[in-house]
């Protein structure tokens, strides 16, 4: 064993393993403090829940060289201005519904989940809803009766009836509107929202 | 003459032939049996989910895709965990040089954990979804991919892992420590601690996914990898007679490289979830280094096997260990590297490309090594019998099962990779990821054909799995030759 050079010795690599692991863990913890602060709702990247009172766009930002959400003028959800607390409660109901209905095992959220059905990150802005005026009604009808209102685009894949109530559907829509305003570093790239900017 | 009289000499002969298993080893066999039942469930529900891509009306409204996929994924995670726990119970007494501490508690723990897993799966299948309340998350399904288990089960899992950790750590404390056991125990602390990061609810999806990846990534791309590094090291000593000082040094090298790249490699999941832009650079850089430890593992395994001229006392186990080394490198390393840079991931994220990577990585890195350990355990259980070259039937069952499973998984992986390429072009790059673009991608011939190929190779994989079960039930049963003597490690 005495012939073993230092760089091949067990002792050297044990110390390396301990030092490298500890160093990387400390870096991750420091970055976690910074990141959690940056993604708390109400930050520049992750908006407060009352963003559902405003029109949300998605445009190419030449300075950052990526697409980014743009928060516009007032466009209250369900024609009601919500306080931050009311908005939070509604988005919370939506998030709970999304989890309890196991949406993520067909869809993706922020690109994570299953690949059987479309990504929901920009669902609020999807051109498939036609226009701003019809969007809320179409979304509600679809969520509460997805079998009758199925649009399979030639795949025959339908969303099953998950027993979503009107109230839960409103929560899900609020959650999806809030989600569309999260700054996702340009994902999805090249996405063109439905026409907005009505009265 | 009563059957008892007839059975007695057979039982006596068996008892004489088979060396008594220790308490930990008997427990390991239970974990391995449960793991194989869950492997069967994983495959069955994978086949159902795969069929639904081709025939969307199949079981619609009865067992929908989201239920099948959830059971497919959860059965996989749990059978791999059972396999790891079984492997550790198998080696702990040998490695510590003493009897298992708390064997009775460990036994009770197995039954509680298994009962809880059964209840969770029944609720998944029967209740499926709940209303948008916290009660649903506590009792039915948490709705977060990979960690869907309801919160009551989360708490149960943590308690059971605590008992398991106590058994293992206390046994080493009573007996002796080694490089392998020290690394293993520290890794188990990290593994159990990380699970806690997934046990809370928040409205904010960005914060939710930030911590969710701590569990998912830091398990499968860090602590699980180190755990299999530990059991691989022990496995190479036992099947080949590799020297302890060599496998331990390699283990330390792998830990340094694995945690050195994998901890901040976590950043490749933080590109698009709302987290700051610096993760694009950090995640891209460190995750691009993640294949390096996997290369080291291949070099290590091939070096050790070659050094001993592939003369092992357990050919099926060694073959699966080698399959592990290459499968881990290809599935986790190469397939992960393919899409880990943000410039590429912007287009491949959330496509079949990811499921292609997932299938090859989980099979290559984890299924293989658990199967290898089951062969090691069966050899001893059947009386420490011969399992080298010259098996009575030529060893066709283990060879075919290994070959069919590798071909099946590789075929599924390639089919999904083609589908993922097509999605990246049609849906992401050309279509801008609208729903219309998504469905255009799903209806292209390249995608549709890939789903058929995935199904066909899934059937090949299933055939390999069934032959594996047959082999596990029969190998070494009528064998009278003792196991081949490999040079035993003489250092501790």
Interface residues (C-beta under 8 A of the other chain):
Chain A: X1 X8 X9 X10 X13 X14 X16 X17 X20 X21 X24 X25 X27 X28 X31 X32 X34 X35 X36 X38 X39 X40 X41 X45 X46 X49 X64 X88 X91 X92 X93 X94 X95 X96 X97 X98 X99 X100 X101 X102 X103 X104 X105 X106 X108 X109 X110 X111 X112 X113 X114 X115 X116 X118 X119 X122 X123 X126 X127 X128 X147 X152 X153 X154 X155 X156 X157 X158 X160 X161 X162 X163 X164 X165 X168 X171 X175 X179 X182 X183 X184 X185 X186 X187 X188 X189 X190 X191 X192
Chain B: X52 X53 X56 X57 X60 X61 X64 X65 X66 X67 X69 X70 X128 X129 X130 X131 X132 X133 X134 X136 X137 X140 X141 X142 X143 X144 X145 X148 X179 X183 X201 X203 X204 X205 X206 X207 X208 X209 X210 X245 X248 X249 X252 X253 X255 X256 X259 X260 X263 X264 X266 X269 X270 X271 X272 X273 X274 X275 X276 X277 X279 X280 X282 X342 X346 X347 X349 X350 X351 X352 X354 X355 X423 X428 X429 X432 X433 X434 X435 X436 X438 X439 X440 X442 X443
